[in-house]
Amino acid sequence: MTLIQPSLTPAYQSESRTVGQRYRSILLMLIISLLLLGGLGGRLVYLQLIEGDRNRQLAENNRIRLIPKQPERGKIMDRKGKI
């Protein structure tokens, strides 16, 4: 007579574990989001606080300047070519 010994591990442990898989993907998305927002925030700080005075000066010099110019005028005629 042959005896078959039962497995010492329960059946639910033989399957691959999926506990924590959902939390791992949420954590990954959170880390990526924080990195992107941190990069944007860092760029904002750089442009506003470090380069702010330079950018302000460039904006002041970038305005439209009016240069007076005499118009070129000819004789004013009607549609028949008479003055």
KOLVEXDREN-254522 format. One record per atom (N, C-alpha, C, O): residue number from 1; residue in three letters; atom name; x, z, y. Coordinates in nm, 4 decimals, padded with zeros to 6 digits. Layout:
! residues N
nr = NUM&rest = ALA&atom = CA&px = X&pz = Z&py = Y;
...
//
This chain:
! residues 83
nr = 1&rest = MET&atom = N&px = 00.0831&pz = 00.0000&py = -00.1164;
nr = 1&rest = MET&atom = CA&px = 00.0000&pz = 00.0000&py = 00.0000;
nr = 1&rest = MET&atom = C&px = 00.0889&pz = 00.0000&py = 00.1245;
nr = 1&rest = MET&atom = O&px = 00.1853&pz = 00.0759&py = 00.1343;
nr = 2&rest = THR&atom = N&px = 00.0536&pz = -00.0876&py = 00.2196;
nr = 2&rest = THR&atom = CA&px = 00.1322&pz = -00.1008&py = 00.3414;
nr = 2&rest = THR&atom = C&px = 00.0555&pz = -00.0381&py = 00.4567;
nr = 2&rest = THR&atom = O&px = -00.0634&pz = -00.0633&py = 00.4763;
nr = 3&rest = LEU&atom = N&px = 00.1254&pz = 00.0424&py = 00.5307;
nr = 3&rest = LEU&atom = CA&px = 00.0624&pz = 00.1045&py = 00.6466;
nr = 3&rest = LEU&atom = C&px = 00.0995&pz = 00.0267&py = 00.7727;
nr = 3&rest = LEU&atom = O&px = 00.2154&pz = -00.0096&py = 00.7926;
nr = 4&rest = ILE&atom = N&px = 00.0033&pz = 00.0025&py = 00.8543;
nr = 4&rest = ILE&atom = CA&px = 00.0263&pz = -00.0630&py = 00.9821;
nr = 4&rest = ILE&atom = C&px = 00.0189&pz = 00.0442&py = 01.0892;
nr = 4&rest = ILE&atom = O&px = -00.0827&pz = 00.1114&py = 01.1069;
nr = 5&rest = GLN&atom = N&px = 00.1276&pz = 00.0575&py = 01.1582;
nr = 5&rest = GLN&atom = CA&px = 00.1301&pz = 00.1591&py = 01.2625;
nr = 5&rest = GLN&atom = C&px = 00.0701&pz = 00.1011&py = 01.3908;
nr = 5&rest = GLN&atom = O&px = 00.1019&pz = -00.0113&py = 01.4298;
nr = 6&rest = PRO&atom = N&px = -00.0149&pz = 00.1769&py = 01.4544;
nr = 6&rest = PRO&atom = CA&px = -00.0721&pz = 00.1294&py = 01.5812;
nr = 6&rest = PRO&atom = C&px = 00.0341&pz = 00.1303&py = 01.6910;
nr = 6&rest = PRO&atom = O&px = 00.1302&pz = 00.2072&py = 01.6876;
nr = 7&rest = SER&atom = N&px = 00.0136&pz = 00.0448&py = 01.7849;
nr = 7&rest = SER&atom = CA&px = 00.1073&pz = 00.0360&py = 01.8969;
nr = 7&rest = SER&atom = C&px = 00.0992&pz = 00.1638&py = 01.9797;
nr = 7&rest = SER&atom = O&px = -00.0083&pz = 00.2202&py = 02.0000;
nr = 8&rest = LEU&atom = N&px = 00.2139&pz = 00.2071&py = 02.0264;
nr = 8&rest = LEU&atom = CA&px = 00.2174&pz = 00.3300&py = 02.1039;
nr = 8&rest = LEU&atom = C&px = 00.1737&pz = 00.3080&py = 02.2485;
nr = 8&rest = LEU&atom = O&px = 00.1357&pz = 00.4029&py = 02.3170;
nr = 9&rest = THR&atom = N&px = 00.1790&pz = 00.1828&py = 02.2951;
nr = 9&rest = THR&atom = CA&px = 00.1370&pz = 00.1539&py = 02.4327;
nr = 9&rest = THR&atom = C&px = -00.0071&pz = 00.1072&py = 02.4317;
nr = 9&rest = THR&atom = O&px = -00.0455&pz = 00.0266&py = 02.3469;
nr = 10&rest = PRO&atom = N&px = -00.0867&pz = 00.1561&py = 02.5240;
nr = 10&rest = PRO&atom = CA&px = -00.2261&pz = 00.1123&py = 02.5299;
nr = 10&rest = PRO&atom = C&px = -00.2355&pz = -00.0358&py = 02.5646;
nr = 10&rest = PRO&atom = O&px = -00.1413&pz = -00.0946&py = 02.6177;
nr = 11&rest = ALA&atom = N&px = -00.3489&pz = -00.0941&py = 02.5342;
nr = 11&rest = ALA&atom = CA&px = -00.3689&pz = -00.2379&py = 02.5528;
nr = 11&rest = ALA&atom = C&px = -00.3657&pz = -00.2764&py = 02.7005;
nr = 11&rest = ALA&atom = O&px = -00.3225&pz = -00.3867&py = 02.7340;
nr = 12&rest = TYR&atom = N&px = -00.4099&pz = -00.1890&py = 02.7880;
nr = 12&rest = TYR&atom = CA&px = -00.4131&pz = -00.2241&py = 02.9301;
nr = 12&rest = TYR&atom = C&px = -00.2728&pz = -00.2336&py = 02.9903;
nr = 12&rest = TYR&atom = O&px = -00.2556&pz = -00.2950&py = 03.0956;
nr = 13&rest = GLN&atom = N&px = -00.1738&pz = -00.1749&py = 02.9266;
nr = 13&rest = GLN&atom = CA&px = -00.0377&pz = -00.1814&py = 02.9793;
nr = 13&rest = GLN&atom = C&px = 00.0369&pz = -00.3056&py = 02.9319;
nr = 13&rest = GLN&atom = O&px = 00.1405&pz = -00.3399&py = 02.9889;
nr = 14&rest = SER&atom = N&px = -00.0122&pz = -00.3726&py = 02.8308;
nr = 14&rest = SER&atom = CA&px = 00.0587&pz = -00.4887&py = 02.7804;
nr = 14&rest = SER&atom = C&px = 00.0416&pz = -00.6094&py = 02.8733;
nr = 14&rest = SER&atom = O&px = 00.1252&pz = -00.6996&py = 02.8724;
nr = 15&rest = GLU&atom = N&px = -00.0646&pz = -00.6123&py = 02.9527;
nr = 15&rest = GLU&atom = CA&px = -00.0847&pz = -00.7213&py = 03.0475;
nr = 15&rest = GLU&atom = C&px = 00.0079&pz = -00.7030&py = 03.1674;
nr = 15&rest = GLU&atom = O&px = 00.0568&pz = -00.5933&py = 03.1941;
nr = 16&rest = SER&atom = N&px = 00.0304&pz = -00.8117&py = 03.2381;
nr = 16&rest = SER&atom = CA&px = 00.1170&pz = -00.7998&py = 03.3561;
nr = 16&rest = SER&atom = C&px = 00.0452&pz = -00.7179&py = 03.4628;
nr = 16&rest = SER&atom = O&px = -00.0763&pz = -00.7262&py = 03.4804;
nr = 17&rest = ARG&atom = N&px = 00.1234&pz = -00.6406&py = 03.5311;
nr = 17&rest = ARG&atom = CA&px = 00.0652&pz = -00.5514&py = 03.6314;
nr = 17&rest = ARG&atom = C&px = 00.0368&pz = -00.6291&py = 03.7585;
nr = 17&rest = ARG&atom = O&px = 00.1226&pz = -00.7035&py = 03.8061;
nr = 18&rest = THR&atom = N&px = -00.0811&pz = -00.6131&py = 03.8133;
nr = 18&rest = THR&atom = CA&px = -00.1186&pz = -00.6780&py = 03.9392;
nr = 18&rest = THR&atom = C&px = -00.1480&pz = -00.5755&py = 04.0471;
nr = 18&rest = THR&atom = O&px = -00.1917&pz = -00.6117&py = 04.1564;
nr = 19&rest = VAL&atom = N&px = -00.1254&pz = -00.4509&py = 04.0189;
nr = 19&rest = VAL&atom = CA&px = -00.1496&pz = -00.3469&py = 04.1173;
nr = 19&rest = VAL&atom = C&px = -00.0457&pz = -00.3608&py = 04.2282;
nr = 19&rest = VAL&atom = O&px = 00.0744&pz = -00.3649&py = 04.2015;
nr = 20&rest = GLY&atom = N&px = -00.0921&pz = -00.3680&py = 04.3512;
nr = 20&rest = GLY&atom = CA&px = -00.0011&pz = -00.3778&py = 04.4637;
nr = 20&rest = GLY&atom = C&px = 00.0279&pz = -00.5203&py = 04.5080;
nr = 20&rest = GLY&atom = O&px = 00.0917&pz = -00.5397&py = 04.6115;
nr = 21&rest = GLN&atom = N&px = -00.0164&pz = -00.6201&py = 04.4337;
nr = 21&rest = GLN&atom = CA&px = 00.0093&pz = -00.7595&py = 04.4727;
nr = 21&rest = GLN&atom = C&px = -00.0601&pz = -00.7925&py = 04.6041;
nr = 21&rest = GLN&atom = O&px = -00.0024&pz = -00.8605&py = 04.6890;
nr = 22&rest = ARG&atom = N&px = -00.1808&pz = -00.7462&py = 04.6216;
nr = 22&rest = ARG&atom = CA&px = -00.2538&pz = -00.7738&py = 04.7451;
nr = 22&rest = ARG&atom = C&px = -00.1873&pz = -00.7040&py = 04.8637;
nr = 22&rest = ARG&atom = O&px = -00.1785&pz = -00.7607&py = 04.9726;
nr = 23&rest = TYR&atom = N&px = -00.1420&pz = -00.5847&py = 04.8430;
nr = 23&rest = TYR&atom = CA&px = -00.0772&pz = -00.5107&py = 04.9506;
nr = 23&rest = TYR&atom = C&px = 00.0572&pz = -00.5716&py = 04.9869;
nr = 23&rest = TYR&atom = O&px = 00.0988&pz = -00.5654&py = 05.1026;
nr = 24&rest = ARG&atom = N&px = 00.1250&pz = -00.6301&py = 04.8899;
nr = 24&rest = ARG&atom = CA&px = 00.2530&pz = -00.6937&py = 04.9165;
nr = 24&rest = ARG&atom = C&px = 00.2337&pz = -00.8158&py = 05.0066;
nr = 24&rest = ARG&atom = O&px = 00.3131&pz = -00.8378&py = 05.0981;
nr = 25&rest = SER&atom = N&px = 00.1304&pz = -00.8947&py = 04.9820;
nr = 25&rest = SER&atom = CA&px = 00.1069&pz = -01.0122&py = 05.0662;
nr = 25&rest = SER&atom = C&px = 00.0621&pz = -00.9706&py = 05.2064;
nr = 25&rest = SER&atom = O&px = 00.0994&pz = -01.0352&py = 05.3043;
nr = 26&rest = ILE&atom = N&px = -00.0161&pz = -00.8652&py = 05.2174;
nr = 26&rest = ILE&atom = CA&px = -00.0570&pz = -00.8158&py = 05.3494;
nr = 26&rest = ILE&atom = C&px = 00.0643&pz = -00.7640&py = 05.4248;
nr = 26&rest = ILE&atom = O&px = 00.0776&pz = -00.7879&py = 05.5448;
nr = 27&rest = LEU&atom = N&px = 00.1526&pz = -00.6933&py = 05.3558;
nr = 27&rest = LEU&atom = CA&px = 00.2738&pz = -00.6425&py = 05.4184;
nr = 27&rest = LEU&atom = C&px = 00.3643&pz = -00.7573&py = 05.4647;
nr = 27&rest = LEU&atom = O&px = 00.4229&pz = -00.7503&py = 05.5727;
nr = 28&rest = LEU&atom = N&px = 00.3755&pz = -00.8608&py = 05.3846;
nr = 28&rest = LEU&atom = CA&px = 00.4556&pz = -00.9772&py = 05.4221;
nr = 28&rest = LEU&atom = C&px = 00.3983&pz = -01.0456&py = 05.5459;
nr = 28&rest = LEU&atom = O&px = 00.4731&pz = -01.0819&py = 05.6367;
nr = 29&rest = MET&atom = N&px = 00.2666&pz = -01.0636&py = 05.5502;
nr = 29&rest = MET&atom = CA&px = 00.2039&pz = -01.1243&py = 05.6687;
nr = 29&rest = MET&atom = C&px = 00.2218&pz = -01.0364&py = 05.7918;
nr = 29&rest = MET&atom = O&px = 00.2418&pz = -01.0875&py = 05.9020;
nr = 30&rest = LEU&atom = N&px = 00.2148&pz = -00.9060&py = 05.7743;
nr = 30&rest = LEU&atom = CA&px = 00.2351&pz = -00.8130&py = 05.8857;
nr = 30&rest = LEU&atom = C&px = 00.3779&pz = -00.8221&py = 05.9391;
nr = 30&rest = LEU&atom = O&px = 00.3988&pz = -00.8234&py = 06.0604;
nr = 31&rest = ILE&atom = N&px = 00.4749&pz = -00.8282&py = 05.8504;
nr = 31&rest = ILE&atom = CA&px = 00.6149&pz = -00.8383&py = 05.8931;
nr = 31&rest = ILE&atom = C&px = 00.6399&pz = -00.9697&py = 05.9657;
nr = 31&rest = ILE&atom = O&px = 00.7072&pz = -00.9710&py = 06.0688;
nr = 32&rest = ILE&atom = N&px = 00.5874&pz = -01.0800&py = 05.9140;
nr = 32&rest = ILE&atom = CA&px = 00.6051&pz = -01.2101&py = 05.9798;
nr = 32&rest = ILE&atom = C&px = 00.5380&pz = -01.2098&py = 06.1168;
nr = 32&rest = ILE&atom = O&px = 00.5950&pz = -01.2604&py = 06.2134;
nr = 33&rest = SER&atom = N&px = 00.4182&pz = -01.1537&py = 06.1264;
nr = 33&rest = SER&atom = CA&px = 00.3483&pz = -01.1467&py = 06.2548;
nr = 33&rest = SER&atom = C&px = 00.4255&pz = -01.0630&py = 06.3556;
nr = 33&rest = SER&atom = O&px = 00.4368&pz = -01.1005&py = 06.4723;
nr = 34&rest = LEU&atom = N&px = 00.4782&pz = -00.9505&py = 06.3111;
nr = 34&rest = LEU&atom = CA&px = 00.5558&pz = -00.8653&py = 06.4012;
nr = 34&rest = LEU&atom = C&px = 00.6838&pz = -00.9341&py = 06.4482;
nr = 34&rest = LEU&atom = O&px = 00.7239&pz = -00.9178&py = 06.5634;
nr = 35&rest = LEU&atom = N&px = 00.7475&pz = -01.0097&py = 06.3613;
nr = 35&rest = LEU&atom = CA&px = 00.8673&pz = -01.0833&py = 06.4014;
nr = 35&rest = LEU&atom = C&px = 00.8340&pz = -01.1900&py = 06.5055;
nr = 35&rest = LEU&atom = O&px = 00.9064&pz = -01.2054&py = 06.6039;
nr = 36&rest = LEU&atom = N&px = 00.7256&pz = -01.2633&py = 06.4843;
nr = 36&rest = LEU&atom = CA&px = 00.6867&pz = -01.3672&py = 06.5804;
nr = 36&rest = LEU&atom = C&px = 00.6481&pz = -01.3065&py = 06.7149;
nr = 36&rest = LEU&atom = O&px = 00.6907&pz = -01.3554&py = 06.8196;
nr = 37&rest = LEU&atom = N&px = 00.5682&pz = -01.2011&py = 06.7126;
nr = 37&rest = LEU&atom = CA&px = 00.5289&pz = -01.1372&py = 06.8378;
nr = 37&rest = LEU&atom = C&px = 00.6483&pz = -01.0715&py = 06.9070;
nr = 37&rest = LEU&atom = O&px = 00.6563&pz = -01.0707&py = 07.0299;
nr = 38&rest = GLY&atom = N&px = 00.7396&pz = -01.0172&py = 06.8295;
nr = 38&rest = GLY&atom = CA&px = 00.8603&pz = -00.9596&py = 06.8870;
nr = 38&rest = GLY&atom = C&px = 00.9466&pz = -01.0663&py = 06.9535;
nr = 38&rest = GLY&atom = O&px = 01.0050&pz = -01.0423&py = 07.0592;
nr = 39&rest = GLY&atom = N&px = 00.9546&pz = -01.1838&py = 06.8920;
nr = 39&rest = GLY&atom = CA&px = 01.0296&pz = -01.2939&py = 06.9520;
nr = 39&rest = GLY&atom = C&px = 00.9671&pz = -01.3403&py = 07.0821;
nr = 39&rest = GLY&atom = O&px = 01.0372&pz = -01.3654&py = 07.1802;
nr = 40&rest = LEU&atom = N&px = 00.8356&pz = -01.3514&py = 07.0827;
nr = 40&rest = LEU&atom = CA&px = 00.7664&pz = -01.3904&py = 07.2063;
nr = 40&rest = LEU&atom = C&px = 00.7828&pz = -01.2841&py = 07.3151;
nr = 40&rest = LEU&atom = O&px = 00.8051&pz = -01.3166&py = 07.4317;
nr = 41&rest = GLY&atom = N&px = 00.7718&pz = -01.1585&py = 07.2766;
nr = 41&rest = GLY&atom = CA&px = 00.7893&pz = -01.0501&py = 07.3732;
nr = 41&rest = GLY&atom = C&px = 00.9312&pz = -01.0468&py = 07.4279;
nr = 41&rest = GLY&atom = O&px = 00.9514&pz = -01.0239&py = 07.5472;
nr = 42&rest = GLY&atom = N&px = 01.0291&pz = -01.0696&py = 07.3418;
nr = 42&rest = GLY&atom = CA&px = 01.1679&pz = -01.0733&py = 07.3874;
nr = 42&rest = GLY&atom = C&px = 01.1931&pz = -01.1872&py = 07.4846;
nr = 42&rest = GLY&atom = O&px = 01.2636&pz = -01.1704&py = 07.5841;
nr = 43&rest = ARG&atom = N&px = 01.1358&pz = -01.3026&py = 07.4558;
nr = 43&rest = ARG&atom = CA&px = 01.1517&pz = -01.4172&py = 07.5465;
nr = 43&rest = ARG&atom = C&px = 01.0840&pz = -01.3894&py = 07.6806;
nr = 43&rest = ARG&atom = O&px = 01.1364&pz = -01.4268&py = 07.7856;
nr = 44&rest = LEU&atom = N&px = 00.9693&pz = -01.3249&py = 07.6776;
nr = 44&rest = LEU&atom = CA&px = 00.8992&pz = -01.2892&py = 07.8016;
nr = 44&rest = LEU&atom = C&px = 00.9833&pz = -01.1931&py = 07.8851;
nr = 44&rest = LEU&atom = O&px = 00.9946&pz = -01.2101&py = 08.0065;
nr = 45&rest = VAL&atom = N&px = 01.0419&pz = -01.0931&py = 07.8215;
nr = 45&rest = VAL&atom = CA&px = 01.1284&pz = -00.9984&py = 07.8932;
nr = 45&rest = VAL&atom = C&px = 01.2479&pz = -01.0713&py = 07.9524;
nr = 45&rest = VAL&atom = O&px = 01.2862&pz = -01.0450&py = 08.0663;
nr = 46&rest = TYR&atom = N&px = 01.3066&pz = -01.1620&py = 07.8768;
nr = 46&rest = TYR&atom = CA&px = 01.4223&pz = -01.2363&py = 07.9254;
nr = 46&rest = TYR&atom = C&px = 01.3858&pz = -01.3206&py = 08.0481;
nr = 46&rest = TYR&atom = O&px = 01.4575&pz = -01.3193&py = 08.1482;
nr = 47&rest = LEU&atom = N&px = 01.2744&pz = -01.3934&py = 08.0401;
nr = 47&rest = LEU&atom = CA&px = 01.2371&pz = -01.4806&py = 08.1512;
nr = 47&rest = LEU&atom = C&px = 01.1935&pz = -01.4030&py = 08.2744;
nr = 47&rest = LEU&atom = O&px = 01.2232&pz = -01.4439&py = 08.3867;
nr = 48&rest = GLN&atom = N&px = 01.1245&pz = -01.2931&py = 08.2556;
nr = 48&rest = GLN&atom = CA&px = 01.0717&pz = -01.2181&py = 08.3695;
nr = 48&rest = GLN&atom = C&px = 01.1741&pz = -01.1244&py = 08.4314;
nr = 48&rest = GLN&atom = O&px = 01.1899&pz = -01.1225&py = 08.5535;
nr = 49&rest = LEU&atom = N&px = 01.2432&pz = -01.0476&py = 08.3507;
nr = 49&rest = LEU&atom = CA&px = 01.3316&pz = -00.9447&py = 08.4038;
nr = 49&rest = LEU&atom = C&px = 01.4739&pz = -00.9943&py = 08.4282;
nr = 49&rest = LEU&atom = O&px = 01.5351&pz = -00.9601&py = 08.5294;
nr = 50&rest = ILE&atom = N&px = 01.5259&pz = -01.0732&py = 08.3375;
nr = 50&rest = ILE&atom = CA&px = 01.6650&pz = -01.1150&py = 08.3513;
nr = 50&rest = ILE&atom = C&px = 01.6771&pz = -01.2400&py = 08.4374;
nr = 50&rest = ILE&atom = O&px = 01.7601&pz = -01.2445&py = 08.5281;
nr = 51&rest = GLU&atom = N&px = 01.5957&pz = -01.3410&py = 08.4104;
nr = 51&rest = GLU&atom = CA&px = 01.6038&pz = -01.4674&py = 08.4831;
nr = 51&rest = GLU&atom = C&px = 01.4992&pz = -01.4785&py = 08.5941;
nr = 51&rest = GLU&atom = O&px = 01.4828&pz = -01.5861&py = 08.6516;
nr = 52&rest = GLY&atom = N&px = 01.4286&pz = -01.3705&py = 08.6253;
nr = 52&rest = GLY&atom = CA&px = 01.3178&pz = -01.3758&py = 08.7211;
nr = 52&rest = GLY&atom = C&px = 01.3601&pz = -01.4169&py = 08.8610;
nr = 52&rest = GLY&atom = O&px = 01.2947&pz = -01.5012&py = 08.9225;
nr = 53&rest = ASP&atom = N&px = 01.4671&pz = -01.3599&py = 08.9122;
nr = 53&rest = ASP&atom = CA&px = 01.5116&pz = -01.3935&py = 09.0480;
nr = 53&rest = ASP&atom = C&px = 01.5552&pz = -01.5393&py = 09.0582;
nr = 53&rest = ASP&atom = O&px = 01.5240&pz = -01.6074&py = 09.1559;
nr = 54&rest = ARG&atom = N&px = 01.6268&pz = -01.5860&py = 08.9581;
nr = 54&rest = ARG&atom = CA&px = 01.6711&pz = -01.7261&py = 08.9579;
nr = 54&rest = ARG&atom = C&px = 01.5517&pz = -01.8212&py = 08.9527;
nr = 54&rest = ARG&atom = O&px = 01.5474&pz = -01.9199&py = 09.0261;
nr = 55&rest = ASN&atom = N&px = 01.4556&pz = -01.7917&py = 08.8668;
nr = 55&rest = ASN&atom = CA&px = 01.3378&pz = -01.8781&py = 08.8555;
nr = 55&rest = ASN&atom = C&px = 01.2547&pz = -01.8756&py = 08.9837;
nr = 55&rest = ASN&atom = O&px = 01.1976&pz = -01.9776&py = 09.0223;
nr = 56&rest = ARG&atom = N&px = 01.2476&pz = -01.7617&py = 09.0489;
nr = 56&rest = ARG&atom = CA&px = 01.1744&pz = -01.7518&py = 09.1750;
nr = 56&rest = ARG&atom = C&px = 01.2399&pz = -01.8392&py = 09.2818;
nr = 56&rest = ARG&atom = O&px = 01.1716&pz = -01.9078&py = 09.3578;
nr = 57&rest = GLN&atom = N&px = 01.3732&pz = -01.8359&py = 09.2866;
nr = 57&rest = GLN&atom = CA&px = 01.4457&pz = -01.9180&py = 09.3841;
nr = 57&rest = GLN&atom = C&px = 01.4282&pz = -02.0663&py = 09.3547;
nr = 57&rest = GLN&atom = O&px = 01.4105&pz = -02.1460&py = 09.4468;
nr = 58&rest = LEU&atom = N&px = 01.4330&pz = -02.1038&py = 09.2289;
nr = 58&rest = LEU&atom = CA&px = 01.4106&pz = -02.2436&py = 09.1920;
nr = 58&rest = LEU&atom = C&px = 01.2699&pz = -02.2887&py = 09.2295;
nr = 58&rest = LEU&atom = O&px = 01.2509&pz = -02.4029&py = 09.2715;
nr = 59&rest = ALA&atom = N&px = 01.1718&pz = -02.2014&py = 09.2149;
nr = 59&rest = ALA&atom = CA&px = 01.0342&pz = -02.2361&py = 09.2502;
nr = 59&rest = ALA&atom = C&px = 01.0195&pz = -02.2532&py = 09.4014;
nr = 59&rest = ALA&atom = O&px = 00.9469&pz = -02.3411&py = 09.4478;
nr = 60&rest = GLU&atom = N&px = 01.0881&pz = -02.1698&py = 09.4767;
nr = 60&rest = GLU&atom = CA&px = 01.0810&pz = -02.1816&py = 09.6230;
nr = 60&rest = GLU&atom = C&px = 01.1399&pz = -02.3141&py = 09.6706;
nr = 60&rest = GLU&atom = O&px = 01.0890&pz = -02.3744&py = 09.7650;
nr = 61&rest = ASN&atom = N&px = 01.2464&pz = -02.3593&py = 09.6060;
nr = 61&rest = ASN&atom = CA&px = 01.3110&pz = -02.4840&py = 09.6453;
nr = 61&rest = ASN&atom = C&px = 01.2404&pz = -02.6073&py = 09.5899;
nr = 61&rest = ASN&atom = O&px = 01.2770&pz = -02.7200&py = 09.6232;
nr = 62&rest = ASN&atom = N&px = 01.1414&pz = -02.5868&py = 09.5072;
nr = 62&rest = ASN&atom = CA&px = 01.0750&pz = -02.6983&py = 09.4410;
nr = 62&rest = ASN&atom = C&px = 00.9461&pz = -02.7398&py = 09.5113;
nr = 62&rest = ASN&atom = O&px = 00.8639&pz = -02.8095&py = 09.4519;
nr = 63&rest = ARG&atom = N&px = 00.9273&pz = -02.7000&py = 09.6319;
nr = 63&rest = ARG&atom = CA&px = 00.8041&pz = -02.7339&py = 09.7032;
nr = 63&rest = ARG&atom = C&px = 00.8126&pz = -02.8740&py = 09.7601;
nr = 63&rest = ARG&atom = O&px = 00.9203&pz = -02.9322&py = 09.7731;
nr = 64&rest = ILE&atom = N&px = 00.6977&pz = -02.9254&py = 09.7929;
nr = 64&rest = ILE&atom = CA&px = 00.6919&pz = -03.0587&py = 09.8538;
nr = 64&rest = ILE&atom = C&px = 00.7349&pz = -03.0473&py = 09.9990;
nr = 64&rest = ILE&atom = O&px = 00.6837&pz = -02.9640&py = 10.0738;
nr = 65&rest = ARG&atom = N&px = 00.8287&pz = -03.1311&py = 10.0377;
nr = 65&rest = ARG&atom = CA&px = 00.8750&pz = -03.1337&py = 10.1762;
nr = 65&rest = ARG&atom = C&px = 00.8206&pz = -03.2588&py = 10.2422;
nr = 65&rest = ARG&atom = O&px = 00.8323&pz = -03.3687&py = 10.1879;
nr = 66&rest = LEU&atom = N&px = 00.7619&pz = -03.2423&py = 10.3583;
nr = 66&rest = LEU&atom = CA&px = 00.7102&pz = -03.3560&py = 10.4330;
nr = 66&rest = LEU&atom = C&px = 00.8210&pz = -03.4119&py = 10.5220;
nr = 66&rest = LEU&atom = O&px = 00.8801&pz = -03.3397&py = 10.6022;
nr = 67&rest = ILE&atom = N&px = 00.8474&pz = -03.5381&py = 10.5071;
nr = 67&rest = ILE&atom = CA&px = 00.9476&pz = -03.6059&py = 10.5884;
nr = 67&rest = ILE&atom = C&px = 00.8734&pz = -03.7028&py = 10.6793;
nr = 67&rest = ILE&atom = O&px = 00.8112&pz = -03.7979&py = 10.6320;
nr = 68&rest = PRO&atom = N&px = 00.8799&pz = -03.6786&py = 10.8095;
nr = 68&rest = PRO&atom = CA&px = 00.8063&pz = -03.7677&py = 10.8993;
nr = 68&rest = PRO&atom = C&px = 00.8662&pz = -03.9084&py = 10.8987;
nr = 68&rest = PRO&atom = O&px = 00.9881&pz = -03.9255&py = 10.9023;
nr = 69&rest = LYS&atom = N&px = 00.7794&pz = -04.0073&py = 10.8940;
nr = 69&rest = LYS&atom = CA&px = 00.8221&pz = -04.1463&py = 10.8921;
nr = 69&rest = LYS&atom = C&px = 00.7233&pz = -04.2263&py = 10.9749;
nr = 69&rest = LYS&atom = O&px = 00.6021&pz = -04.2152&py = 10.9565;
nr = 70&rest = GLN&atom = N&px = 00.7748&pz = -04.3058&py = 11.0646;
nr = 70&rest = GLN&atom = CA&px = 00.6880&pz = -04.3886&py = 11.1469;
nr = 70&rest = GLN&atom = C&px = 00.6271&pz = -04.4990&py = 11.0604;
nr = 70&rest = GLN&atom = O&px = 00.6982&pz = -04.5652&py = 10.9848;
nr = 71&rest = PRO&atom = N&px = 00.4982&pz = -04.5183&py = 11.0713;
nr = 71&rest = PRO&atom = CA&px = 00.4351&pz = -04.6228&py = 10.9907;
nr = 71&rest = PRO&atom = C&px = 00.4733&pz = -04.7615&py = 11.0427;
nr = 71&rest = PRO&atom = O&px = 00.4934&pz = -04.7814&py = 11.1625;
nr = 72&rest = GLU&atom = N&px = 00.4823&pz = -04.8530&py = 10.9529;
nr = 72&rest = GLU&atom = CA&px = 00.5088&pz = -04.9902&py = 10.9910;
nr = 72&rest = GLU&atom = C&px = 00.3746&pz = -05.0548&py = 11.0248;
nr = 72&rest = GLU&atom = O&px = 00.2899&pz = -05.0755&py = 10.9378;
nr = 73&rest = ARG&atom = N&px = 00.3577&pz = -05.0856&py = 11.1511;
nr = 73&rest = ARG&atom = CA&px = 00.2303&pz = -05.1427&py = 11.1937;
nr = 73&rest = ARG&atom = C&px = 00.2520&pz = -05.2853&py = 11.2428;
nr = 73&rest = ARG&atom = O&px = 00.3522&pz = -05.3193&py = 11.3057;
nr = 74&rest = GLY&atom = N&px = 00.1567&pz = -05.3624&py = 11.2119;
nr = 74&rest = GLY&atom = CA&px = 00.1571&pz = -05.4990&py = 11.2614;
nr = 74&rest = GLY&atom = C&px = 00.0403&pz = -05.5160&py = 11.3568;
nr = 74&rest = GLY&atom = O&px = -00.0206&pz = -05.4182&py = 11.4002;
nr = 75&rest = LYS&atom = N&px = 00.0109&pz = -05.6356&py = 11.3877;
nr = 75&rest = LYS&atom = CA&px = -00.1024&pz = -05.6622&py = 11.4745;
nr = 75&rest = LYS&atom = C&px = -00.2301&pz = -05.6481&py = 11.3946;
nr = 75&rest = LYS&atom = O&px = -00.2388&pz = -05.6907&py = 11.2794;
nr = 76&rest = ILE&atom = N&px = -00.3289&pz = -05.5873&py = 11.4580;
nr = 76&rest = ILE&atom = CA&px = -00.4572&pz = -05.5687&py = 11.3920;
nr = 76&rest = ILE&atom = C&px = -00.5421&pz = -05.6924&py = 11.4182;
nr = 76&rest = ILE&atom = O&px = -00.5654&pz = -05.7291&py = 11.5334;
nr = 77&rest = MET&atom = N&px = -00.5878&pz = -05.7561&py = 11.3120;
nr = 77&rest = MET&atom = CA&px = -00.6654&pz = -05.8791&py = 11.3237;
nr = 77&rest = MET&atom = C&px = -00.7975&pz = -05.8638&py = 11.2514;
nr = 77&rest = MET&atom = O&px = -00.8127&pz = -05.7790&py = 11.1634;
nr = 78&rest = ASP&atom = N&px = -00.8927&pz = -05.9473&py = 11.2901;
nr = 78&rest = ASP&atom = CA&px = -01.0187&pz = -05.9477&py = 11.2167;
nr = 78&rest = ASP&atom = C&px = -01.0057&pz = -06.0399&py = 11.0958;
nr = 78&rest = ASP&atom = O&px = -00.8975&pz = -06.0912&py = 11.0673;
nr = 79&rest = ARG&atom = N&px = -01.1149&pz = -06.0603&py = 11.0261;
nr = 79&rest = ARG&atom = CA&px = -01.1065&pz = -06.1349&py = 10.9011;
nr = 79&rest = ARG&atom = C&px = -01.0819&pz = -06.2851&py = 10.9226;
nr = 79&rest = ARG&atom = O&px = -01.0477&pz = -06.3568&py = 10.8286;
nr = 80&rest = LYS&atom = N&px = -01.0992&pz = -06.3312&py = 11.0452;
nr = 80&rest = LYS&atom = CA&px = -01.0729&pz = -06.4712&py = 11.0739;
nr = 80&rest = LYS&atom = C&px = -00.9293&pz = -06.4927&py = 11.1249;
nr = 80&rest = LYS&atom = O&px = -00.8907&pz = -06.6055&py = 11.1555;
nr = 81&rest = GLY&atom = N&px = -00.8519&pz = -06.3860&py = 11.1340;
nr = 81&rest = GLY&atom = CA&px = -00.7150&pz = -06.3957&py = 11.1782;
nr = 81&rest = GLY&atom = C&px = -00.6968&pz = -06.3885&py = 11.3270;
nr = 81&rest = GLY&atom = O&px = -00.5871&pz = -06.4168&py = 11.3749;
nr = 82&rest = LYS&atom = N&px = -00.7985&pz = -06.3519&py = 11.4040;
nr = 82&rest = LYS&atom = CA&px = -00.7868&pz = -06.3411&py = 11.5482;
nr = 82&rest = LYS&atom = C&px = -00.7553&pz = -06.1965&py = 11.5868;
nr = 82&rest = LYS&atom = O&px = -00.7951&pz = -06.1010&py = 11.5201;
nr = 83&rest = ILE&atom = N&px = -00.6821&pz = -06.1853&py = 11.6974;
nr = 83&rest = ILE&atom = CA&px = -00.6449&pz = -06.0537&py = 11.7474;
nr = 83&rest = ILE&atom = C&px = -00.7622&pz = -05.9870&py = 11.8171;
nr = 83&rest = ILE&atom = O&px = -00.7494&pz = -05.8747&py = 11.8659;
//
